[in-house]
Amino acid sequence: MTSEPPFRYVDLFAGIGGFAAALRSFGGAGVYSVEKDPAAARVYELNWGRDPLGDLTEDANDNVMRVPEHDVLAAGFPCQPFSKSGAQRGMDETRGTLFWNILKVIEVRRPAIILLENVRNLAGPRHLHEWQVIIENLTALGYRVADQPAVFSPHLLPLEMGGRPHVRERVFITATYDPSGLMDGVEPVPVVENRSLRGPEEWDLASDLPLEPVGCVDERPLTRTERLWIDAWDEWVRIMWALHRDEARRSGTRVSPLPGFPLWVDAWVRTDALCIPEETPAWKRTFLRKNSELYTKHQEAFDDWIERHDVRAFPPSRRKFEWQAQGTSALWECVMQMRPSGIRAKRATHLPALVAIAQTSIVGGERKRRLSWREAARMQGLPDNFTFGDQSPAATYRQLGNGVNVGAVWHVLREHVRRDEAILKTTEVGRRIVQSVLIDAPKSPDDVLASVVAKAQTSGRD
């Protein structure tokens, strides 16, 4: 006889199951999940024993409600714009967006807790209206929700609490059903702040991710051309440090850092020949001027470097370079991304957000390779027994780039329950959630997640 789970959850826009990983690690049982992408749905089924392939718009609308009763609603929902012409129209204003379907589920089922995740820009100035519509609709349905965003990234969380060396800022919207207004008059605050809980120490990618040992994996080797691009810019970095050291020695000052503004080889012209059209945006004017000044100061060294590596023959995006590695002495010691905006270099203390296979991070040092898909899965907090079946690495990278980080979800939900503990304790299901999240659960999902995944894979059912 199986014991009753502490809470039931639904997983909307489920992807490969980042929310499921966190919620199951707290003891929750999934009663419904939905994912429109067949490849992601297949991975979800392989690991969580439930086929989520479907469409929420068909399962939750004015005529149908196939989403069952549940206690926690989780959704990493796509952000679709709402019409500004319909202000004050409540739920009608969201009609035609996927958020409207989420609201229909909430309106009918009234789960105890809502846990939504979206990109950082949702809470930015360009989406102020959408943000207000979301908060106002949840409030109107009887939910206690902060009107300020909760922004968090897994690199801010200690490893022992499920953190990862992965800079991935996301907005979380958390809400608790409070129809009686128990906490009326107490302004809800964001459950987390975008600040480090680790302290000043740096991450060690090799041990904290961890990276595979040197020589053990090279699924997508750097091409000869990619190495040539990196070699060229690596030499440019070394040249610049040498020039700065010579200048500091002559002037008796400290060595200045390398320029942090975007470098555009195509904009390297002397200042006396610089011509900027009047219609050029202010931000671009600034970069063009700074590039020109830098080139004029070091023209001889730059011209020699360009000719030696035939830099003008590089693709346009590889004639651009973004140095964000502070005092690092060489490009090959950095973490790099081949972006449309240029080659971006960062210090090898943590990894930038997973976005797409074409921009998979390249680690330097002894490895000089892209991250493997398994290392990318570790970045999202998934255990090594999490399987992607026989699909291509490209599909796996794409799914991970669209996913949520397990440790971040774990932390956000725990802090939300802690904030609204008084409300939750007024109901039986709320008391069970408090018990499972704040008392019974370990400090980190890493303590239980591998066994949770193994059980789900073998049981084939919730």
DRENDO-572203 format. One line per field, with one value per residue (C-alpha): residue in one letter; x, y, z. Coordinates in steps of 0.25 Angstrom, whole numbers. Example, Ala and Ser with C-alpha at 12.3 -4.5 7.8 and 13.67 -1.06 7.14 Angstrom:
residues 2
code	(A/S)
X	(49/55)
Y	(-18/-4)
Z	(31/29)
//
This chain:
residues 462
code	(M/T/S/E/P/P/F/R/Y/V/D/L/F/A/G/I/G/G/F/A/A/A/L/R/S/F/G/G/A/G/V/Y/S/V/E/K/D/P/A/A/A/R/V/Y/E/L/N/W/G/R/D/P/L/G/D/L/T/E/D/A/N/D/N/V/M/R/V/P/E/H/D/V/L/A/A/G/F/P/C/Q/P/F/S/K/S/G/A/Q/R/G/M/D/E/T/R/G/T/L/F/W/N/I/L/K/V/I/E/V/R/R/P/A/I/I/L/L/E/N/V/R/N/L/A/G/P/R/H/L/H/E/W/Q/V/I/I/E/N/L/T/A/L/G/Y/R/V/A/D/Q/P/A/V/F/S/P/H/L/L/P/L/E/M/G/G/R/P/H/V/R/E/R/V/F/I/T/A/T/Y/D/P/S/G/L/M/D/G/V/E/P/V/P/V/V/E/N/R/S/L/R/G/P/E/E/W/D/L/A/S/D/L/P/L/E/P/V/G/C/V/D/E/R/P/L/T/R/T/E/R/L/W/I/D/A/W/D/E/W/V/R/I/M/W/A/L/H/R/D/E/A/R/R/S/G/T/R/V/S/P/L/P/G/F/P/L/W/V/D/A/W/V/R/T/D/A/L/C/I/P/E/E/T/P/A/W/K/R/T/F/L/R/K/N/S/E/L/Y/T/K/H/Q/E/A/F/D/D/W/I/E/R/H/D/V/R/A/F/P/P/S/R/R/K/F/E/W/Q/A/Q/G/T/S/A/L/W/E/C/V/M/Q/M/R/P/S/G/I/R/A/K/R/A/T/H/L/P/A/L/V/A/I/A/Q/T/S/I/V/G/G/E/R/K/R/R/L/S/W/R/E/A/A/R/M/Q/G/L/P/D/N/F/T/F/G/D/Q/S/P/A/A/T/Y/R/Q/L/G/N/G/V/N/V/G/A/V/W/H/V/L/R/E/H/V/R/R/D/E/A/I/L/K/T/T/E/V/G/R/R/I/V/Q/S/V/L/I/D/A/P/K/S/P/D/D/V/L/A/S/V/V/A/K/A/Q/T/S/G/R/D)
X	(0/6/5/-2/7/9/4/-1/5/2/14/10/19/27/39/48/43/52/40/36/50/49/35/37/49/40/31/20/13/10/-5/-4/7/7/17/15/29/29/44/44/31/39/50/40/33/47/50/37/28/17/15/12/10/-2/-7/-11/-20/-28/-29/-32/-42/-56/-62/-52/-44/-36/-26/-30/-30/-16/-9/3/3/16/18/30/21/24/22/12/9/-4/-12/-10/-23/-31/-26/-35/-42/-37/-36/-42/-29/-21/-30/-22/-10/-5/-5/-20/-21/-12/-22/-34/-27/-25/-39/-46/-36/-31/-17/-11/2/5/20/22/36/40/51/58/52/38/40/47/42/38/28/23/8/9/15/3/-7/-1/-1/-14/-21/-15/-19/-33/-34/-31/-16/-5/6/17/16/31/39/47/59/69/81/86/101/96/92/103/106/101/88/86/94/102/113/102/98/84/75/60/48/39/25/20/6/-2/-17/-23/-38/-40/-30/-22/-10/-17/-10/4/10/16/30/38/42/56/66/76/88/98/96/110/119/131/137/138/133/142/136/145/140/127/120/128/135/138/153/163/162/150/139/139/126/126/141/145/147/161/155/149/163/169/159/162/177/176/168/177/189/182/179/193/198/189/194/208/205/198/209/219/211/209/225/227/217/219/204/196/194/180/170/167/155/142/134/131/142/139/151/142/142/157/160/168/161/164/157/145/132/119/106/96/85/95/89/96/100/107/113/120/125/130/138/144/148/154/162/167/172/179/186/192/191/204/202/187/191/202/192/181/191/198/184/177/166/159/155/148/133/127/123/137/143/136/140/135/145/138/149/155/169/170/184/179/167/170/168/154/140/136/124/123/111/105/110/124/133/130/140/137/146/145/138/124/117/107/93/90/83/86/95/102/106/110/121/135/144/159/170/174/161/159/146/131/123/117/102/104/112/100/90/98/98/82/83/80/86/95/85/75/74/72/70/76/73/84/93/87/73/78/85/73/64/73/74/59/58/58/69/65/73/67/53/55/61/49/38/44/45/31/26/34/28/14/15/4/-6/-3/-4/-19/-22/-19/-12/-5/1/5/13/19/24/29/36/41/43/44/52/67/75/78/71/84/82/70/69/77/68/55/59/63/50/41/49/47/32/27/16/14)
Y	(0/13/25/38/48/61/69/67/76/79/83/92/94/83/82/71/72/83/86/71/69/79/76/61/63/70/57/63/54/58/57/64/69/75/78/81/78/63/61/68/60/47/51/55/41/33/40/43/31/40/44/59/61/70/84/92/101/88/84/97/107/112/98/88/86/73/78/70/75/79/86/92/98/100/106/111/118/125/140/145/160/165/176/190/194/186/191/188/176/166/152/156/164/151/143/138/136/124/131/132/116/116/126/117/105/114/120/106/98/108/101/105/110/115/115/122/124/133/140/152/162/159/168/179/192/187/177/186/184/169/168/177/168/156/161/167/155/146/156/156/141/142/140/146/150/161/172/172/161/150/149/138/130/117/122/131/118/110/96/89/96/91/103/102/111/115/130/128/140/136/143/135/138/131/132/126/124/133/135/139/150/145/153/165/178/170/174/162/163/155/142/143/154/154/154/143/133/127/138/144/131/127/114/104/98/86/81/88/85/76/76/63/59/64/56/48/55/63/61/74/77/91/92/96/110/112/109/119/130/127/127/140/147/140/147/160/159/156/167/177/172/174/188/192/187/195/207/205/203/216/224/218/214/201/192/196/186/182/190/184/191/182/182/183/181/187/200/201/214/226/237/247/238/235/239/235/238/247/236/226/223/228/215/211/225/222/209/214/225/216/206/217/223/210/207/220/218/204/205/199/187/185/186/175/166/168/164/153/146/151/156/163/150/145/145/158/152/147/161/165/162/164/163/161/154/165/161/148/147/139/136/121/122/127/122/126/127/128/138/146/158/153/144/147/143/142/138/123/124/121/118/127/123/111/117/109/99/109/117/105/110/106/104/107/103/88/84/94/89/91/86/73/70/63/75/84/75/77/92/91/82/69/56/47/36/46/40/47/34/32/46/55/64/76/73/71/84/91/85/88/103/104/97/102/100/90/96/110/104/97/109/118/109/106/121/124/113/120/133/129/118/124/124/110/104/108/96/81/81/94/87/75/85/92/78/73/86/92/80/67/71/71/83/81/73/67/58/51/54/42/33/40/39/24/21/29/22/8/10/17/23/34)
Z	(0/-4/5/0/-6/2/-10/-25/-36/-50/-60/-71/-83/-77/-86/-81/-67/-59/-50/-49/-44/-32/-29/-28/-20/-10/-10/-19/-29/-43/-48/-61/-70/-84/-94/-109/-114/-118/-115/-102/-98/-101/-92/-81/-82/-82/-69/-62/-67/-72/-87/-87/-102/-104/-104/-92/-101/-104/-90/-83/-89/-88/-92/-87/-74/-75/-64/-51/-37/-32/-21/-28/-42/-49/-62/-70/-79/-93/-91/-102/-102/-97/-104/-97/-103/-94/-80/-69/-76/-67/-72/-85/-88/-88/-97/-109/-101/-94/-81/-82/-82/-70/-63/-67/-60/-48/-48/-48/-40/-30/-26/-13/-19/-33/-38/-51/-58/-70/-76/-69/-78/-74/-62/-71/-76/-89/-83/-72/-77/-78/-64/-58/-65/-59/-45/-46/-51/-40/-29/-35/-33/-19/-19/-11/-20/-20/-30/-31/-38/-31/-40/-37/-44/-40/-38/-26/-19/-11/-17/-5/-7/-21/-28/-40/-47/-57/-59/-63/-58/-58/-53/-43/-40/-28/-22/-10/-10/1/-1/13/13/25/21/16/20/20/7/0/-4/-15/-9/-13/-17/-28/-19/-15/-4/-7/-2/-9/-13/-27/-34/-39/-52/-52/-38/-36/-49/-51/-64/-70/-68/-79/-92/-88/-96/-109/-116/-124/-126/-130/-145/-150/-154/-140/-134/-144/-140/-125/-127/-134/-123/-112/-118/-119/-104/-101/-109/-102/-88/-93/-98/-85/-77/-85/-83/-68/-67/-74/-67/-53/-52/-50/-62/-68/-72/-86/-92/-88/-100/-112/-122/-137/-146/-157/-149/-147/-155/-150/-143/-153/-164/-155/-161/-154/-161/-153/-153/-145/-131/-119/-114/-127/-128/-115/-119/-133/-126/-115/-126/-134/-122/-118/-133/-134/-121/-126/-141/-144/-135/-139/-154/-152/-145/-155/-167/-160/-157/-169/-160/-171/-177/-164/-165/-160/-146/-144/-147/-134/-120/-106/-94/-81/-74/-66/-62/-69/-77/-89/-97/-97/-81/-83/-85/-99/-107/-122/-123/-135/-128/-127/-119/-105/-94/-79/-67/-65/-51/-56/-69/-77/-79/-88/-100/-113/-119/-127/-115/-106/-97/-100/-88/-90/-81/-83/-90/-101/-105/-104/-92/-94/-93/-80/-74/-80/-72/-60/-62/-61/-48/-55/-49/-58/-59/-66/-80/-93/-100/-114/-119/-125/-116/-124/-119/-105/-104/-110/-99/-88/-93/-92/-78/-64/-53/-43/-31/-34/-34/-22/-15/-20/-15/-2/1/-4/5/16/13/13/23/32/20/16/31/30/21/22/8/12/25/17/7/19/25/12/7/20/30/23/10/10/8/-6/-18/-21/-9/-14/-29/-35/-27/-30/-45/-44/-37/-48/-59/-54/-50/-62/-54/-44)
//
